Amino acid sequence: MSTKTAISPSAYELVSGLEIHVQLNTQSKIFSSDSAAFGAKPNAHISPVSLALPGALPKMNKEVVGKAIRMGLALHCTINQTNYFDRKNYFYADLPKGYQITQDNKPVCQNGYIDLVLSDGSTKRIGINRIHMEEDAGKSLHDQDDNYSFVDLNRAGVPLIEIVTEPDIRSAEEASVLLTELRKLVRHLNVGDGNMEEGSFRCDANISIRENGTTDFGTRCEVKNLNSIRNVRRAMEFEFNRQQEIISGGGTIIQSTLTFDADQGTTAPMRTKEMANDYRYFPDPDLPPLYISDEWLAALKAEMPALPNEITAKLRADFGLSNAEAVLFTEDTALLDYLNAGLNLVRSPKSLINWLTGPIRALLNEQHLTISGFEVKPAQLAAVINLVEDKKITQQIALQQLIPAIQKAPGSDAADLAGQLNLLIVENNNELSDFVDQVIEKFKPQVQAYKSGKKGVLGLFVGEVMKLARGKADPQKINELLLEKLK
């Protein structure tokens, strides 16, 4: 069988729907007060409820419900104000109950959608079938010992929402954009951290193919636990080609659960796919029906922030940003908060945007910082930008000396610090004129070249004057003096 991974034009089309598991960033688990924090020693965050000991009863974490509803509102879902929990029965060594508490027939959110913008500028609407709440299982570790598998139950009972799309996806690109947008929403709404490397945002992909022009669905295979957007694309591309080759060769697709080998870029069967009745769903007798009051739902709606696509549109309209620039702020809520805190403090809002997307972004990357860890607060950066705009200090000096000085002295006044460090632009025109004269005298051959028409050497003169002024001069003023003296 071929292992090529590029989807090529053919008589078949891809049909896919995704099941995205989002670990919520609550402090405690969904049905107990055990910590839900990541990274603790094995089996440190457990209790009788997590271990499903006899007599231990679950109690619903209200914050889980609120976060699920927020996600549902963002995805234009209908919110079911009466919903139920069910038991999904199956055996895994890391599932201490022998069942998972989830929602089957009556999930908290249903019938939503999300609109995607693809690389060619076209839009695609993907339906959201449902969002339901459930608990996570533990984790089996198979690489700790040659003879035994170890089980860590810290993750057992950690709250999840599962976002189930309709089978509306027709390309690996659509799947990739969908996951990118959903992860952006998860972070923007503070529902979870969206960290695929830690498993707090993971995806199962249901993939089938059918002949172009037909509407019947083919037999689907489910690729489990894809832990990166790139691997979702690769698995989808490989599986499309695999199924196409089987059907083109006269074979049939067997409905099954697959695993993806990231090293080889291939899928392999894990087991024949279970059907819903294999799980023997039934209502959980320990959890009463969950009622969401009109008042609480109205409050959650009122607290919803502007969504990323709305913010992007507003930034583009208000400040003339490109889509790429606007996306930087919609993908990082802390950066957006920083921008909003500084907008009314600068004379030119576009200057603040340019600094944040340009030199400050480069500085943060160089120092391995996020904007949240940046010692220079919005008011201080606004003051620095105003000094530059007022030609009190050059941008180069501000970035190379004043900003680092503020980082070392958090809370300091930018203007006072610039004065103390003697960083302000030289206002003495006589001194500046003398520097210009020195440069003209030192570079006589270049002066003659300039007068012969080689205007490019003017930059050399400006740079040399700036050196004499130790960077504390207005380049425009230097330029004006040079032009006057070179006539």
C-alpha positions in Angstrom: 0.0 0.0 0.0 1.2 3.5 -0.8 2.2 5.8 2.0 1.9 9.0 0.0 0.2 11.8 2.0 -0.9 14.4 -0.5 -4.6 14.5 -1.4 -4.7 14.6 -5.1 -7.7 15.3 -7.4 -9.7 12.1 -7.8 -13.2 10.7 -8.3 -13.6 10.8 -4.5 -14.1 13.5 -1.9 -13.1 13.5 1.8 -15.9 13.5 4.4 -14.8 14.2 8.0 -16.1 15.3 11.3 -14.0 16.0 14.4 -14.4 15.2 18.1 -12.3 17.7 20.0 -11.7 17.1 23.7 -11.0 20.3 25.7 -9.6 20.0 29.2 -11.1 22.8 31.2 -8.8 25.0 33.3 -10.8 24.7 36.6 -8.9 24.3 39.8 -10.7 21.2 40.9 -12.1 18.1 39.1 -15.6 17.9 37.7 -17.2 15.8 40.5 -14.8 16.2 43.4 -12.6 18.8 45.1 -9.4 17.0 44.0 -6.9 19.4 42.2 -7.0 19.3 38.4 -3.6 20.8 38.1 -1.2 19.3 35.6 2.3 18.0 36.4 2.0 16.6 40.0 3.6 13.4 41.1 1.7 10.3 40.0 -1.5 9.6 42.0 -1.1 12.8 44.1 -4.4 14.3 43.1 -6.8 11.5 44.1 -9.5 10.8 46.6 -12.3 8.3 47.2 -14.4 10.0 44.5 -11.6 9.8 41.9 -10.9 6.2 42.8 -14.6 5.3 42.7 -14.5 3.7 46.2 -17.8 2.3 47.5 -20.0 5.0 48.9 -18.2 7.9 47.3 -20.7 10.1 45.5 -20.0 12.7 42.7 -20.9 16.4 43.2 -21.1 18.7 40.2 -18.6 21.5 39.7 -20.6 24.6 38.7 -17.7 26.3 37.0 -17.5 23.4 34.5 -21.1 24.1 33.5 -20.4 27.8 33.1 -17.3 27.2 30.9 -19.2 24.7 28.7 -22.0 27.2 28.2 -19.6 30.0 27.3 -18.1 27.8 24.6 -21.6 26.9 23.4 -22.6 30.6 23.2 -19.4 31.4 21.2 -20.3 28.6 18.7 -23.9 29.8 18.3 -25.4 26.7 20.0 -28.7 26.2 21.6 -28.2 25.8 25.3 -30.2 23.0 26.9 -31.4 24.4 30.2 -32.3 20.9 31.4 -29.7 18.2 30.8 -28.6 14.9 32.2 -25.5 12.8 32.9 -25.1 9.3 31.7 -22.7 6.4 32.3 -20.6 5.2 29.4 -19.5 1.7 30.2 -16.1 0.3 29.0 -13.0 -1.2 30.6 -9.6 0.5 30.6 -7.0 0.0 33.4 -6.9 3.7 33.9 -10.7 4.1 34.2 -11.2 3.3 37.9 -15.1 3.3 37.8 -15.3 0.9 34.9 -17.5 3.6 33.3 -17.1 7.3 32.3 -19.6 9.9 33.4 -20.6 11.8 30.3 -23.7 13.2 28.5 -25.4 11.1 25.9 -29.0 12.0 24.8 -29.2 15.5 26.4 -25.9 17.4 26.2 -25.6 21.0 27.5 -25.1 22.5 24.0 -26.5 21.6 20.5 -26.9 22.7 16.9 -24.2 25.4 16.5 -21.8 26.4 13.9 -18.5 28.1 13.2 -17.5 30.1 10.1 -13.9 29.5 8.8 -11.9 31.7 6.4 -9.7 29.5 4.2 -6.3 30.4 2.6 -8.0 31.4 -0.7 -10.2 33.9 1.0 -13.3 31.7 0.8 -15.5 30.9 3.8 -16.8 27.6 5.0 -19.4 26.9 7.7 -18.9 23.9 9.8 -21.8 22.7 11.9 -21.4 21.9 15.6 -23.6 18.9 16.5 -23.1 19.1 20.2 -20.9 20.1 23.2 -21.1 17.8 26.1 -19.5 17.6 29.5 -17.6 14.6 30.8 -14.8 13.4 33.0 -11.4 12.4 31.8 -9.8 9.0 32.4 -6.4 8.4 34.0 -3.2 7.7 32.2 -1.5 4.4 31.5 2.3 4.5 31.3 3.9 1.7 29.3 7.5 2.8 29.2 8.4 2.8 32.9 9.0 -0.9 33.3 9.8 -3.8 31.0 7.2 -6.1 32.6 4.4 -3.8 33.9 2.3 -0.9 32.9 1.9 1.9 35.5 -1.3 3.8 36.1 -1.5 7.5 37.1 -5.0 8.6 38.2 -4.3 12.3 38.6 -6.2 13.0 35.4 -9.2 10.8 36.3 -12.1 13.1 36.9 -10.5 16.2 35.3 -13.3 18.1 33.5 -13.6 17.9 29.7 -16.0 19.3 27.2 -16.2 17.4 23.9 -17.0 19.5 20.8 -18.5 17.2 18.1 -18.8 18.7 14.6 -21.1 17.6 11.8 -19.4 15.7 9.0 -18.9 19.0 7.0 -15.1 18.9 6.6 -14.0 18.3 3.0 -10.2 18.9 3.2 -7.3 18.7 5.6 -7.0 22.5 5.4 -10.5 22.9 6.7 -9.7 20.6 9.6 -6.6 22.6 10.3 -8.3 26.0 10.3 -11.2 24.6 12.4 -8.8 23.4 15.1 -6.8 26.7 15.0 -10.0 28.7 15.5 -11.4 26.5 18.2 -8.2 26.6 20.2 -8.2 30.4 19.8 -11.7 30.5 21.2 -10.8 28.2 24.1 -8.0 30.5 25.1 -9.9 33.7 24.5 -12.8 32.6 26.6 -10.5 31.3 29.4 -12.1 27.9 29.1 -8.8 26.0 28.8 -5.2 26.5 27.9 -5.5 24.7 24.5 -2.1 23.0 25.1 -2.0 20.0 22.7 1.4 18.9 24.0 0.0 18.3 27.5 -3.1 16.6 26.1 -5.5 19.4 27.2 -6.7 19.9 23.6 -6.8 16.8 21.6 -8.7 15.5 18.6 -10.3 12.3 17.2 -11.0 12.5 13.5 -13.8 10.5 11.8 -12.8 10.0 8.1 -14.6 8.5 5.2 -14.7 9.1 1.4 -17.4 9.0 -1.2 -17.7 9.5 -4.9 -17.9 13.1 -6.0 -21.4 14.1 -6.7 -23.0 11.6 -4.3 -24.6 12.4 -1.0 -24.5 9.0 0.8 -21.9 8.7 3.5 -19.1 6.0 3.3 -17.9 3.8 6.0 -15.9 5.9 8.5 -12.8 5.1 10.4 -11.9 7.1 13.6 -8.3 8.2 14.1 -7.8 8.6 17.9 -5.8 11.0 20.0 -4.2 13.3 17.5 -2.0 15.6 19.5 -1.1 18.4 17.0 -2.8 20.2 14.2 -0.1 19.1 11.8 -0.7 15.5 12.7 -4.5 15.9 12.1 -3.7 17.1 8.6 -1.2 14.3 8.0 -3.6 11.6 9.3 -6.4 12.9 7.2 -4.3 13.1 4.0 -3.0 9.5 4.5 -6.3 8.1 5.4 -8.0 9.7 2.3 -5.4 8.0 0.1 -5.6 4.7 1.9 -9.4 4.5 1.6 -9.3 5.6 -2.0 -6.9 2.9 -2.9 -8.9 0.2 -1.2 -12.2 1.2 -2.9 -10.6 1.8 -6.3 -9.1 -1.8 -6.0 -12.6 -3.3 -5.3 -12.2 -3.6 -1.5 -14.4 -2.4 1.3 -13.6 -0.2 4.3 -14.0 -1.8 7.7 -15.3 0.6 10.3 -12.6 0.6 12.9 -10.6 2.7 15.4 -7.1 3.7 14.2 -4.0 5.0 15.7 -1.6 7.4 13.9 2.1 6.8 13.7 3.6 10.3 13.6 7.1 9.0 12.7 5.8 7.0 9.7 2.9 9.3 8.8 0.6 6.3 8.6 -2.5 4.9 10.4 -2.9 1.4 11.8 -6.0 -0.4 13.3 -6.4 -0.6 17.1 -9.7 -2.4 17.2 -13.0 -2.8 15.3 -15.1 0.3 16.0 -17.5 0.1 18.8 -21.1 1.1 18.3 -23.1 3.2 20.8 -24.9 0.2 22.2 -21.5 -1.4 23.0 -21.1 1.3 25.6 -24.4 0.4 27.3 -25.3 4.0 28.1 -27.7 4.6 30.9 -28.6 7.6 33.1 -26.2 8.1 36.0 -28.3 7.4 39.2 -26.0 9.4 41.4 -26.4 12.7 39.6 -29.8 14.5 39.4 -30.9 16.4 36.4 -29.0 19.7 35.9 -31.2 22.8 35.6 -29.7 26.0 34.2 -31.9 28.9 35.3 -32.9 31.8 33.0 -31.2 34.2 35.3 -27.8 32.4 35.3 -28.0 31.9 31.5 -28.7 35.6 31.0 -25.8 36.5 33.3 -23.4 34.3 31.3 -24.6 35.8 28.1 -24.0 39.3 29.5 -20.5 38.4 30.6 -19.4 37.1 27.2 -16.5 39.1 25.7 -16.2 40.2 22.1 -15.2 37.2 20.1 -11.9 37.0 18.1 -13.5 37.6 14.7 -15.3 40.7 16.0 -12.1 42.0 17.6 -10.2 41.4 14.3 -12.8 43.3 12.3 -12.8 46.2 14.8 -9.0 46.5 14.8 -8.9 46.5 11.0 -11.6 49.1 10.8 -10.4 51.4 13.6 -6.6 51.3 12.9 -6.2 50.0 9.4 -4.4 46.9 10.5 -3.7 44.0 8.2 -5.5 40.7 9.0 -2.1 39.3 10.1 -1.5 42.2 12.6 -5.0 42.0 14.0 -4.8 38.2 14.5 -1.7 38.8 16.8 -4.0 40.6 19.2 -7.0 38.2 18.9 -4.7 35.2 19.6 -3.2 36.7 22.7 -5.7 38.1 25.1 -2.9 39.5 27.4 -1.5 41.4 24.4 -5.0 42.8 23.6 -5.4 43.8 27.3 -2.0 45.6 27.1 -3.0 47.4 24.0 -6.3 48.5 25.4 -4.6 49.8 28.6 -2.2 52.0 26.6 -4.5 53.3 23.8 -5.7 56.3 25.7 -2.2 57.2 26.9 -0.5 57.6 23.6 -0.9 60.5 21.2 -0.9 58.0 18.2 -2.7 54.7 18.8 -1.2 53.3 15.6 2.3 54.0 17.0 1.5 51.8 20.0 0.3 49.0 17.7 3.4 49.3 15.5 5.6 49.1 18.6 3.8 46.1 20.0 3.8 44.2 16.7 7.3 45.2 15.8 10.2 46.0 18.2 8.4 45.0 21.4 7.4 41.7 20.0 11.0 41.1 18.8 12.3 42.1 22.3 9.9 39.6 24.0 11.0 36.8 21.7 14.6 37.6 22.3 14.2 37.6 26.1 11.8 34.6 26.0 9.0 36.6 27.7 5.3 36.9 27.2 3.6 40.3 27.4 2.3 39.3 30.9 5.9 38.9 32.1 7.0 42.2 30.5 8.2 44.5 33.3 7.4 47.7 31.2 3.8 48.5 32.0 1.4 50.0 29.4 1.6 53.5 30.9 5.4 53.3 30.8 5.6 52.2 27.2 3.1 54.8 26.2 5.3 57.4 27.9 8.4 56.1 26.0 6.4 56.3 22.7 5.3 59.8 23.4 8.9 60.8 24.1 9.9 59.4 20.7 6.9 61.0 18.9 7.8 64.4 20.6 11.4 63.9 19.3 12.7 64.0 22.9 14.5 60.7 22.4 15.3 58.5 19.4 13.6 55.2 18.9 17.0 53.5 18.8 18.0 54.9 22.2 14.6 54.1 23.6 14.8 50.5 22.6 18.5 49.9 23.4 18.8 51.9 26.6 15.6 53.3 28.1 13.4 50.2 27.8 16.1 48.0 29.4 16.5 50.6 32.2 12.8 50.5 32.9 12.9 46.7 33.0 15.5 47.0 35.7 13.6 49.7 37.6 9.9 48.7 37.5 7.6 51.5 38.4 10.0 54.2 37.3 8.9 57.3 35.4 10.1 57.0 31.8 10.8 60.7 31.2 12.6 61.1 34.6 14.7 58.0 33.9 15.6 59.3 30.4 16.8 62.5 31.9 18.8 60.8 34.7 20.6 58.6 32.1 21.2 61.6 29.9 19.4 59.9 27.0 17.3 62.9 25.8 18.0 64.4 22.4 20.5 67.3 22.2 18.5 70.5 21.8 21.6 72.7 21.4 21.6 73.6 17.6 25.1 75.0 17.9 26.5 71.8 19.2 24.7 69.8 16.5 25.9 72.2 13.8 29.5 71.7 15.1 29.1 67.9 14.7 27.9 68.3 11.2 30.9 70.5 10.4 33.2 67.9 11.8 31.7 65.2 9.6 31.9 67.3 6.5 35.6 68.1 7.2 36.4 64.4 7.9 34.7 63.0 4.7 35.8 65.4 2.0 35.9 62.8 -0.8 32.4 61.6 0.1 31.3 65.3 0.1 32.6 65.7 -3.4 30.9 62.5 -4.5 27.6 63.8 -3.0 28.0 67.0 -5.0 28.6 64.9 -8.1 25.2 63.3 -7.7 25.8 60.3 -5.4 23.1 61.3 -2.9 23.3 57.9 -1.2 26.2 59.0 0.9 23.9 61.3 2.8 23.0 58.4 5.1 26.7 58.0 5.9 26.9 61.6 7.1 23.7 61.3 9.2 25.1 58.1 10.9 28.4 59.8 11.7 26.8 62.8 13.2 24.6 60.5 15.2 27.7 58.8 16.6 29.2 62.1 17.7 25.9 63.0 19.3 25.9 59.5 21.0 22.5 58.8 19.5 20.9 61.7 21.2 19.9 63.7 18.1 16.9 64.0 15.9 17.8 62.4 12.5 15.5 64.8 10.7 17.2 67.8 12.2 20.6 66.3 11.3 19.4 65.8 7.7 18.2 69.4 7.5 21.5 70.8 8.7 23.5 68.6 6.3 21.4 69.6 3.3 21.8 73.2 4.2 25.6 73.0 4.7 26.2 70.8 1.6 24.5 73.3 -0.8 
